[in-house]
């Protein structure tokens, strides 16, 4: 390789890594970059190889709005060496527009709702997913619940058939590779909400003695989790805590530490991730504590440190509606709807599905959680839980050989999800962008006198790590799918083996090689050598410094640019003999 041709060059547009095009291209682009030194704030690396026939261009932008604000793209093009301007336009435009297209995938927040790339409400239809339970996790194990591709294919098939779009996972290892599982979840259209803690000593906040556990070692694990998952666009958000304050003792000491951990995670994300990732909290099923906790964690202040420490979303672990026993009113759902009606952040059920009456029929799905009035307050929910554990909440049973058998609960939930009608009435009108209430400790403590509503937060015990990074180089990314079918046997409720367990790759998320896609690059199984292909990085992209900013305007602009750019890019690719995968 020509070392001079492989040197680092700078360009405002972001990172370009281009391999195997023509030997002269690095030198030509170098001339362009050095002709415009005022554009030197980000990096562009031009590489090539003599053996591989694939040209790859990766780009990572701060945001499309920032690009437009800082310089004129047409002015930049006009500065190029005239004889190479057409080709370089194709190169830069392809990287830019393709990168913006992949930025449409992450879910963001607008007021009280999660929103998709079109700015439309995104309703969580989900399941809590932790096969093996909390006792099944070990930091010395060679795998966790999101590191075994074959297991993930098995469960992704069943989750997709169930009809979910989101899972919550409570514990993973930051040191293991999760690329295959996260790519499989992406392929079937499923987002992940991930807890940053674990049940092991030193890996969570001790609810009754938070000061002893809030230290640099604890934050090293938390920041390492962020590093391991920040590169996956189908990561919806992080839970900074789960039921940390669940009684009078814990409520009297732990709340300020929850805001402190949220502050630290959000600051770390802003420094080390290329997009904003929402951070929130999951509350215990306690009537007064969850209300006081919501008021405490959603409120805002003029102080910057308090602004960044507030929750981006708030989950309720609620088992008050027991199917086969309760109705909307007897369950207390009517009261929930009234109490939380003025939320300034997304609310959802982070756990639900009482199992006092079995099998569960999940009447709360279409009688409560997903009716129109509730969806104006709550943004869906996650049924507890996927696999059968000691507490008998499972939808499926997993045998010691890895085979899975469906329970009647799975069939009943699948039917309930299939009969939901919320898509017929959900619209942008459900989004409430009224700002948060001002923090008022006196009011919050009047809700529950045991609740510590102090806004004097402990300082971050790992300031150096916050700025320099956790040191975890296990940065996740999407990868091609090697298979679409698990090797594990799956049995229905009658113990009959299901013959075809192929996942269905969702067309608007992944496309077979050579088929155009407006949203992300192809995830394909390895095949025999193909024509030279331009592939695009599918890591996510920031479009805002606040998780509460809508994606509407940027997505509309992106769609317009893609529509205008693709015909030109296709024409250029034909001249160059390159197949584009957009």
C-alpha positions in Angstrom: 0.0 0.0 0.0 1.2 3.5 -0.7 1.7 4.9 2.8 1.5 8.5 1.6 -1.8 7.8 -0.1 -3.1 6.2 3.1 -2.3 9.2 5.3 -5.0 11.1 7.3 -6.7 14.1 5.6 -9.2 16.5 7.0 -12.6 17.6 5.8 -15.6 19.2 7.5 -18.0 16.6 6.0 -16.8 13.8 8.3 -14.9 10.6 8.1 -14.4 9.0 4.6 -12.6 5.7 4.4 -12.4 4.7 0.8 -10.7 1.5 -0.3 -9.8 0.1 -3.7 -10.9 2.7 -6.2 -8.0 4.0 -8.2 -4.4 4.6 -7.0 -4.4 8.3 -7.9 -7.6 9.1 -6.0 -6.0 9.6 -2.6 -3.5 12.1 -4.0 -6.2 13.9 -5.9 -8.5 14.2 -2.8 -5.5 15.3 -0.8 -5.0 18.3 -3.1 -8.6 19.3 -2.7 -8.5 19.1 1.1 -5.3 21.1 1.3 -6.8 23.7 -1.0 -9.4 24.4 1.6 -7.7 24.4 5.1 -10.7 26.1 6.7 -12.6 22.8 6.3 -10.2 20.9 8.4 -12.1 19.9 11.5 -13.0 16.2 10.9 -11.0 13.4 9.3 -11.0 11.8 5.9 -8.9 8.7 5.4 -8.3 7.4 1.9 -7.1 3.9 1.6 -6.8 1.3 -1.1 -5.6 -2.3 -1.7 -4.4 -4.1 -4.7 -6.1 -7.4 -4.0 -9.6 -6.6 -3.0 -12.1 -5.3 -5.6 -14.5 -3.6 -3.2 -14.7 0.1 -2.7 -16.0 1.1 0.6 -16.9 4.7 1.7 -17.8 5.4 5.4 -18.9 8.8 6.6 -19.8 10.0 10.0 -21.4 13.5 10.3 -22.2 15.6 13.3 -25.6 16.4 11.8 -27.0 17.6 8.5 -28.0 20.9 10.0 -24.5 21.5 11.2 -23.1 20.8 7.7 -25.5 23.4 6.2 -24.7 25.9 8.9 -20.9 25.7 8.6 -20.3 25.9 4.9 -21.9 25.7 1.5 -21.6 22.3 -0.1 -21.7 23.8 -3.6 -18.9 26.2 -2.7 -16.9 23.3 -1.5 -17.4 21.5 -4.8 -16.4 24.6 -6.8 -13.0 24.6 -5.0 -12.1 21.2 -6.4 -9.6 20.6 -9.1 -11.8 21.0 -12.2 -10.8 17.9 -14.0 -11.7 15.7 -11.1 -14.7 17.5 -9.9 -17.4 15.2 -11.4 -15.9 12.1 -9.8 -15.3 13.7 -6.5 -18.8 15.1 -6.5 -20.1 11.5 -6.9 -17.8 10.3 -4.1 -18.7 12.9 -1.6 -22.4 13.1 -2.5 -22.7 9.4 -2.2 -21.0 9.2 1.2 -23.0 12.2 2.4 -26.5 11.2 1.2 -26.1 7.5 2.0 -24.9 8.4 5.5 -27.9 10.6 6.1 -30.2 7.9 4.9 -29.0 5.6 7.7 -29.5 8.3 10.2 -33.3 7.9 9.8 -33.3 4.6 11.8 -32.8 5.7 15.4 -35.8 6.5 17.5 -35.7 10.0 19.0 -38.0 11.9 21.4 -40.4 14.8 20.7 -42.0 16.1 23.9 -43.9 13.2 25.5 -43.5 10.7 22.7 -40.9 8.5 21.1 -40.9 9.4 17.4 -39.6 7.6 14.3 -37.6 9.2 11.5 -40.7 10.8 10.0 -41.6 12.5 13.3 -44.6 10.1 13.8 -45.2 8.6 17.2 -43.4 5.3 17.8 -45.4 3.1 20.1 -43.6 0.4 22.1 -45.0 -3.0 21.5 -42.6 -5.2 23.4 -41.4 -8.0 25.7 -38.9 -8.1 28.5 -36.1 -10.4 27.4 -33.6 -12.0 29.8 -33.4 -15.8 29.2 -31.9 -17.4 32.3 -33.0 -14.5 34.5 -30.7 -12.4 36.6 -29.1 -15.4 38.1 -28.0 -16.6 34.7 -25.5 -13.7 34.3 -21.8 -14.0 35.1 -19.2 -11.5 34.3 -16.7 -14.3 33.6 -19.0 -16.2 31.2 -18.2 -16.6 27.6 -21.6 -15.5 26.5 -24.6 -13.5 27.5 -28.2 -13.2 26.3 -27.2 -11.0 23.3 -23.9 -12.6 22.2 -24.9 -16.0 20.7 -26.1 -15.5 17.2 -27.9 -18.9 16.9 -29.8 -18.2 20.1 -30.7 -14.8 18.9 -31.9 -16.2 15.6 -34.1 -18.6 17.5 -35.6 -15.9 19.7 -35.8 -13.3 16.9 -38.0 -15.7 14.9 -40.4 -16.0 17.8 -40.3 -12.3 18.8 -41.1 -11.4 15.2 -44.0 -13.8 15.0 -45.2 -12.4 18.3 -45.4 -9.0 16.7 -43.1 -7.0 18.9 -40.9 -4.0 17.9 -39.0 -3.6 21.1 -37.3 -5.7 23.8 -35.8 -4.8 27.1 -32.7 -6.6 28.3 -31.6 -6.2 31.9 -28.0 -7.5 32.0 -25.3 -8.0 29.4 -21.5 -8.0 29.5 -19.8 -4.9 28.0 -16.8 -7.1 27.1 -18.6 -9.5 24.8 -19.4 -9.0 21.1 -23.0 -8.3 20.4 -22.8 -7.4 16.7 -24.5 -10.5 15.4 -27.5 -10.4 17.8 -28.0 -6.6 17.3 -27.8 -7.1 13.5 -30.4 -9.9 13.7 -32.7 -7.7 15.8 -32.3 -4.9 13.3 -33.1 -7.3 10.5 -36.5 -8.2 12.0 -37.3 -4.6 13.0 -36.7 -4.8 16.8 -35.2 -2.1 19.0 -33.5 -2.6 22.3 -33.8 -0.8 25.6 -30.9 -1.8 27.8 -30.3 -1.6 31.5 -26.7 -0.5 32.3 -26.5 -2.3 35.6 -26.1 -6.0 36.7 -27.1 -7.9 39.8 -23.4 -8.5 40.7 -21.6 -6.7 43.5 -20.3 -3.3 42.5 -22.3 -3.2 39.3 -25.4 -1.3 40.4 -26.4 1.4 42.9 -27.1 -0.1 46.3 -30.5 1.3 47.0 -30.1 1.6 50.8 -26.5 2.8 50.7 -25.9 4.5 47.3 -22.9 6.5 48.4 -20.8 3.3 48.9 -21.6 2.0 45.4 -21.4 5.2 43.4 -17.7 5.2 42.5 -15.3 5.1 39.6 -15.4 1.3 39.3 -19.1 1.3 39.0 -19.1 4.0 36.4 -16.4 2.2 34.4 -18.8 -0.6 33.8 -21.7 1.8 33.0 -19.6 3.7 30.5 -18.3 0.5 29.0 -21.9 -0.6 28.4 -22.5 2.7 26.6 -19.4 2.1 24.5 -20.3 -1.4 23.6 -23.8 -0.5 22.4 -23.6 3.2 21.2 -22.9 2.1 17.6 -26.1 0.2 17.1 -28.9 2.5 15.6 -31.5 0.1 16.9 -30.5 0.8 20.5 -33.5 2.8 21.6 -32.2 3.9 25.0 -30.6 3.0 28.4 -32.2 2.5 31.7 -30.0 4.1 34.4 -31.8 2.2 37.1 -34.5 -0.3 37.8 -36.6 -0.1 41.0 -33.7 1.5 43.0 -36.1 3.3 45.3 -38.8 0.8 46.2 -39.5 1.4 49.9 -39.2 4.2 52.5 -35.6 3.5 53.3 -34.3 3.5 49.7 -36.5 6.4 48.8 -34.9 8.5 51.6 -31.4 8.2 50.2 -31.2 7.0 46.6 -33.1 9.5 44.3 -30.2 12.1 44.0 -27.9 9.3 42.9 -30.3 8.2 40.1 -30.2 11.7 38.7 -26.4 11.8 39.1 -26.0 8.5 37.2 -28.3 9.8 34.4 -26.3 13.0 34.3 -23.0 11.0 34.0 -24.4 8.7 31.3 -25.8 11.5 29.2 -22.6 13.5 29.5 -20.6 10.5 28.5 -22.8 9.9 25.5 -22.5 13.5 24.4 -18.7 13.2 24.5 -18.2 9.7 23.1 -21.2 8.8 20.9 -22.1 10.1 17.5 -25.8 10.5 18.3 -28.0 11.3 21.3 -29.2 8.2 23.0 -32.1 8.6 25.5 -31.5 7.7 29.2 -34.3 7.0 31.6 -35.5 5.1 34.7 -37.8 2.1 35.5 -40.0 2.6 38.6 -41.2 0.0 41.0 -44.9 -0.9 41.3 -45.6 1.5 44.2 -48.4 4.0 43.8 -46.9 7.0 45.7 -43.2 6.3 45.1 -43.5 6.0 41.3 -45.5 9.3 41.2 -42.9 11.1 43.4 -40.1 9.6 41.3 -41.7 10.7 38.1 -42.1 14.3 39.3 -38.5 14.3 40.6 -36.9 12.8 37.5 -38.8 14.7 34.8 -38.6 18.2 36.3 -36.2 20.7 35.0 -34.2 23.7 36.3 -32.2 26.6 35.0 -29.1 24.9 36.2 -27.3 23.1 33.4 -26.3 20.2 35.7 -29.9 19.6 36.6 -31.1 19.9 33.0 -28.8 17.1 31.9 -29.7 14.9 34.9 -33.4 14.7 34.2 -34.9 11.5 32.7 -35.5 11.4 29.0 -38.2 8.8 29.6 -39.8 7.0 32.5 -41.0 3.4 32.7 -43.5 1.9 35.1 -43.3 -1.7 36.2 -47.0 -2.3 36.8 -48.9 -5.5 37.5 -52.1 -4.0 38.6 -54.2 -5.3 35.7 -54.7 -9.0 36.0 -56.3 -10.5 32.8 -59.3 -12.6 33.6 -60.0 -10.5 36.7 -59.7 -6.7 36.1 -61.2 -4.0 33.9 -59.9 -0.6 33.0 -61.4 0.9 36.1 -60.9 -1.9 38.6 -57.2 -2.2 37.6 -56.5 1.4 38.3 -55.5 2.2 34.7 -58.1 5.0 34.7 -56.3 6.6 37.6 -52.9 6.2 35.9 -54.2 7.9 32.8 -55.4 10.9 35.0 -52.4 11.1 37.2 -49.7 11.1 34.5 -51.6 13.1 31.9 -49.3 16.1 32.0 -46.0 14.2 31.5 -43.4 16.1 29.6 -41.4 13.0 28.7 -42.4 9.6 27.3 -44.0 7.2 29.7 -44.5 3.5 29.1 -45.0 0.3 30.9 -41.5 -1.1 31.3 -43.0 -4.3 32.8 -46.6 -5.4 32.8 -48.6 -8.7 32.7 -50.0 -9.9 36.0 -50.0 -13.7 36.2 -52.4 -14.4 39.1 -54.8 -15.9 36.6 -53.2 -18.4 34.2 -52.9 -18.7 31.3 -52.8 -15.0 30.8 -55.2 -13.6 28.2 -53.7 -10.1 28.1 -57.0 -8.3 28.1 -55.1 -5.2 29.1 -53.6 -5.0 25.6 -56.7 -3.9 23.8 -58.7 -2.9 26.9 -56.1 -0.6 28.4 -52.5 -0.1 27.2 -53.2 0.5 23.5 -56.6 2.3 23.6 -56.7 5.8 22.4 -57.0 7.6 25.7 -54.1 5.7 27.3 -51.9 6.2 24.3 -52.2 10.0 24.7 -50.4 9.5 28.0 -48.4 6.2 27.8 -46.3 5.1 24.8 -47.1 1.4 24.9 -45.2 -1.2 27.0 -43.2 -4.4 27.5 -44.8 -7.6 28.6 -42.9 -9.5 31.3 -41.3 -11.8 30.2 -40.1 -13.8 27.2 -38.7 -17.0 28.9 -40.1 -19.1 31.7 -38.1 -18.6 34.9 -38.8 -19.3 38.6 -41.5 -16.6 38.8 -43.7 -18.3 36.2 -44.1 -15.3 33.8 -42.7 -16.8 30.7 -44.2 -16.9 27.2 -41.9 -19.8 26.2 -40.0 -22.6 27.9 -36.4 -23.1 27.0 -35.0 -26.6 27.5 -31.5 -27.5 28.5 -30.7 -28.4 24.9 -31.7 -25.0 23.7 -35.0 -26.0 22.1 -38.0 -23.8 22.8 -41.7 -24.7 23.4 -44.4 -22.1 23.2 -46.7 -21.7 26.2 -50.4 -20.7 25.8 -49.4 -17.3 27.1 -47.4 -16.8 23.9 -50.3 -17.7 21.7 -52.7 -15.4 23.7 -50.3 -12.5 23.5 -49.7 -13.0 19.8 -53.4 -12.8 19.3 -53.8 -9.7 21.4 -51.0 -7.9 19.6 -52.5 -8.9 16.2 -55.8 -7.3 17.1 -54.4 -3.9 18.2 -56.0 -1.0 16.3 -53.8 1.9 17.5 -52.3 2.5 14.0 -55.7 3.6 12.8 -55.8 6.7 15.2 -52.2 7.4 16.2 -50.8 10.6 14.7 -48.6 13.6 15.4 -51.5 15.2 17.2 -50.7 12.9 20.2 -47.3 14.6 20.6 -47.4 17.2 23.5 -44.4 19.4 23.4 -45.2 21.5 26.5 -42.1 21.9 28.6 -41.3 20.2 31.8 -42.4 21.6 35.2 -39.9 23.4 37.4 -38.3 21.3 40.1 -40.0 21.8 43.4 -38.7 19.6 46.2 -41.5 20.7 48.6 -44.2 19.5 46.3 -42.5 16.2 45.5 -42.0 15.4 49.1 -45.7 16.2 49.8 -46.6 13.3 47.5 -44.5 10.9 49.6 -42.8 12.3 52.8 -40.2 9.5 52.6 -38.9 10.6 49.2 -35.6 12.5 49.1 -36.2 15.2 46.6 -32.9 17.0 47.1 -31.4 18.5 43.9 -27.9 18.7 45.4 -26.4 15.9 43.4 -23.2 14.1 44.2 -20.3 15.0 41.9 -19.2 12.5 39.3 -16.5 10.3 40.9 -14.8 9.6 37.6 -14.3 12.9 35.8 -11.1 11.8 34.1 -12.8 8.7 32.7 -15.8 10.8 31.7 -13.7 12.8 29.4 -11.0 10.3 28.3 -13.3 7.2 27.9 -13.9 3.9 29.6 -11.1 2.2 27.7 -13.5 -0.4 26.3 -12.6 -0.9 22.6 -15.5 -3.4 22.1 -17.5 -0.9 20.0 -20.5 -2.5 18.5 -21.5 -2.3 14.8 -23.9 -4.0 12.5 -22.6 -6.9 10.4 -23.9 -9.0 7.6 -26.2 -11.9 8.5 -24.6 -15.3 8.1 -27.9 -17.1 8.4 -31.6 -16.4 8.7 -32.6 -19.7 10.4 -31.7 -21.1 13.8 -30.4 -24.6 14.3 -32.4 -25.0 17.5 -35.8 -26.8 17.5 -38.9 -24.8 18.2 -42.1 -26.5 19.2 -45.7 -25.1 19.2 -48.1 -25.4 22.2 -49.0 -29.0 21.0 -45.3 -30.0 21.1 -45.2 -30.2 17.3 -41.9 -29.0 15.8 -42.2 -25.9 13.6 -40.5 -26.7 10.3 -39.7 -23.3 8.9 -38.1 -21.0 11.4 -36.5 -18.5 9.0 -36.7 -14.9 10.2 -38.3 -12.5 7.7 -35.9 -9.7 6.9 -37.9 -6.5 7.1 -37.7 -4.8 3.7 -37.4 -1.2 4.9 -34.5 -2.1 7.2 -32.4 -4.5 5.3 -32.4 -5.4 1.6 -30.8 -8.2 -0.4 -27.6 -7.3 -2.0 -28.1 -5.2 -5.1 -31.6 -4.1 -4.2 -31.9 -0.3 -3.5 -32.9 0.8 0.0 -33.6 4.4 1.1 -32.9 3.7 4.8 -29.9 1.5 5.4 -27.2 -0.6 3.9 -27.8 -4.2 3.1 -27.4 -7.0 5.6 -26.8 -10.0 3.5 -25.5 -13.5 3.9 -22.0 -14.1 2.4 -22.1 -15.2 -1.2 -19.7 -15.8 -4.0 -17.7 -12.8 -5.1 -19.9 -10.0 -6.5 -19.3 -7.0 -8.7 -17.5 -4.1 -7.0 -19.9 -2.6 -4.5 -20.2 0.6 -2.5 -21.4 -0.2 0.9 -22.3 2.4 3.5 -21.6 2.6 7.2 -24.7 1.8 9.2 -23.7 3.3 12.5 -26.2 5.9 13.8 -26.0 9.6 13.6 -26.8 12.5 15.8 -29.3 15.1 14.6 -29.6 17.0 17.9 -28.0 17.7 21.2 -31.2 16.9 23.1 -33.1 13.7 23.1 -36.3 15.7 23.1 -35.8 17.2 19.6 -38.0 16.0 16.8 -36.5 14.3 13.7 -39.2 15.6 11.4 -37.3 18.4 9.6 -34.1 16.5 9.2 -35.8 13.4 7.8 -37.8 15.4 5.3 -34.6 17.2 4.1 -32.8 13.9 3.8 -35.6 12.3 1.8 -35.5 15.3 -0.6 -31.8 15.1 -1.0 -31.8 11.4 -1.6 -34.5 11.7 -4.2 -32.5 14.3 -6.1 -29.1 12.6 -5.7 -29.8 8.9 -6.5 -30.3 9.3 -10.3 -27.1 11.1 -10.6 -25.2 8.7 -8.4 -26.6 5.7 -10.3 -25.4 7.3 -13.6 -21.9 7.9 -12.2 -21.8 4.4 -10.9 -22.6 3.0 -14.3 -19.7 4.9 -15.8 -17.4 3.6 -13.1 -18.6 0.1 -13.2 -19.7 0.2 -9.5 -22.8 -1.3 -8.1 -24.4 1.0 -5.5 -26.3 -0.3 -2.4 -28.1 2.7 -1.0 
